[in-house]
């Protein structure tokens, strides 16, 4: 009798809540309405941020930040993206 082994499926989105350590909420996160010290991930924004990282190789930070702001509906400066 042979045992059949199965590998677990890789996690595509392994984003987890973060503890808030500063005043500014980072792009891709929002404040938990029940606890002001916890930041919850916003999957759409984090997916767009991953895509933006790929665009940095071809375009300027200003252009990618403008694209990311337009796609997400949330402003991010080129300095914030850097």
Secondary structure, DSSP 8 states (H G I E B T S, - for coil): -----------S-----EE--SSS--TTEEE-SS-TTEEEE-HHHHHHHHHHHHHTTTS-HHHHHHHHHHHHSS---HHHH-
